């Protein structure tokens, strides 16, 4: 397609010796698999990947060995098949020389691949699936930055992309990796450009830009782009025209504002190697496990471009090209302008290793000592970002971070043009890099301090709020207490007549009182129920299982039930007798209480006031025992029903038992000098218990002489008798609307279930 793009000039720039012909004399080659691959988990901008394999595990070529940790991260895949022998910290391919996690694979020379998932037509995939294939393949920027490609291809919805630029400028001296790629794989670059255009909703212009010092690459791209929308544009050679900001300005005239990316101005810029890797990831399903790297320098016997597996040690690559360490001045990853000296020759090739430079001391001598700045201004003329390198240098020396940021230090692309033209040999870029690191560290510390301050302020606000709420509650309680005190004072000032209060209470009691017949019927029902309970308690015990006998513990429990039932019977008889006694009083004798239970209750209360202390304690003890019996009944019923109030009722029983014990102790202390007359109840109770025990023993002896069938028949007969009595009690409870009716129903249901089990047996 004929180019309609206008070429623009960028400010500054230099023309250093190119030295590109040294690595283009030989065709693209390859490096044999090394015995061991060292794969760092951090080869990109963002968070390091997380290893997903373990030591001793065998991996295949292209297998995922470290998963991306978040959005700004990238997957790492095994460059070849082999065994993982270590996951440990090793020196990284980084100017800092720091160490980080690396996965060490001992290759098996088989290069056995995992099954791949190719896609012949990317149009058949939706854009999300297409983007996922690029992300899963671990593709990152191969031009040197290492920015995750999937993130770059997913701009914000507010950023409308109208120009896609594929960067093939490769302006750095010595480096020809992109040049040889464009010569040999131009079709993949064009196909990848069209695929990325599809992902970005077809931008208006698709442009591949490269410098005019690459005629063979230009011809190959123009031939491959025939019949497509892709425009191949060559522009004059100048360093650093290959920078993203610079090539965008050259081809579009647009400038990226400070602290923004190119998508902000509607442009996406990708490296030719990145586009080719993304295309292979979609078309063939291949993850990014290798790249083209320029191996160049006069200390090498062979200088060329090679396709090398990621993780290959650089000293192994150099050994394949006849490296002479004695002649080399130093080893550099990248070019002489923006590259950095390798901390160790054993560090591995990574995704951003575009060049391994091994110059001789004559070819690239050590820099001379720095001298004082003479303020010549050459650095400002050479700066492609239109900055003031001289002022930035002074502020960096003075560590004036505010002035550095005011002079847009972070717009510096660290191209090294200012250092190249400086007659005083001042390493300006090193000052700028150090200042950037210091500013970033200060920003991290400030952010941490701000978070701590916000937490402290929030805590202070929370404490103040809690104190205000407590004070409000305290004032509310104080006001309520004052109001209550005032009401009591008003009530004391105008007391109501005592007789009126008593009369009102008597009237209320009489309004809800029962007739004598109703009261008598109720007391008779209570007596009948107590007698039924006593009769049921006195029944002989039946063993739960065949062949079993009644234990002494069961007999003791039965004796306790008999005593409790007899107490209830005595209490019911006493209440009925007292009621009948009040009904037998003649009107002439007690006109106020005849036929009036309320008056009778008042009379009993008055009589209680005239009792002796020991008589009063006995009366209280009888009342507590009566309440205890009722409380035990309610607690047993609640436990049988599984009611939520069972625990509370049991606590009430325990409190009543404690009160009874205290009352008995007080009565014993009061009557120590005058022993009370013993009643005959204990002997009666003892005789009843003895009778029950004898009956149980006789029953057990009889069962011991019976056969199994006779025992089951006897048990069934006894259970039928108990079931009939339980049904009678339930019917009576239903007729009387007894509050414990549910407990009776539960007991009947359990007995019916036991009866059915015995019949089935």
Secondary structure, 3 states (H helix, E strand, C coil): CCCCCCCCCCCCCECCCCCCHHHCCCCCEECCCCCEEEEECCCCCCCCCEECCCCCCEECECCEEEECCCCCCCCEECCCCEEEEEEEEEECCCCCCCEEEEEEEEECCCCCECCCCCCCCHHHCCHHHHHHHHHHCCCECCCCCCCEHHHHCCCCCCCCCCEEEEECCCCCCCCCHHHHHHHHCHHHHHHHHHHHHHHCCCCCEEEEEEECCCHHHHHHHHHHCCCCCEEEEEECCCECCCCHHHHHHHHHCCCCCCCCCHHHHCEEEEEHHHHHHHHHHHHCCCCCCEEEEEEECCCCCCCEEEEEECCEEHHHHHHCCCCCCCCECCCEECCCCCCEECCCCCCECCCCCCEEECCECCCCCCCCCCCCCCCCCHHHHHCCCCCCHHHHHHHHHHCCHHHHHHCCHHHCCCCCHHHHHCCCCCCHHHHHHHHHHHHHHHHHHHHHHHHHHHHHHHHHHHHHHHHHHHHHHHHHHHHHHHHHHHHHHHHHHCCCCHHHHHHHHHHHHHHCCCCHHHHHHHHHHHHHHHHHHHHHHCCCCCCCCCCCCCCHHHHHHHHHHHHHHHHHHHHHHHHHHHHHHHHHCCCCCCCCCCCCHHHHHHHHHHHHHCCCHHHHHHHHHHHHHHHHHHHHHHHHHHHHHCCCCHHHHHHHHHHHHHHHHHHHHHHHHHCCCCCCCCCCHHHHHHHHHHHHHHHHHHHHHHHHCCCHHHHHHHHHHHHHHHHHHHHHHHHHHHHHCCCCHHHHHHHHHHHHHHHHHHHHC
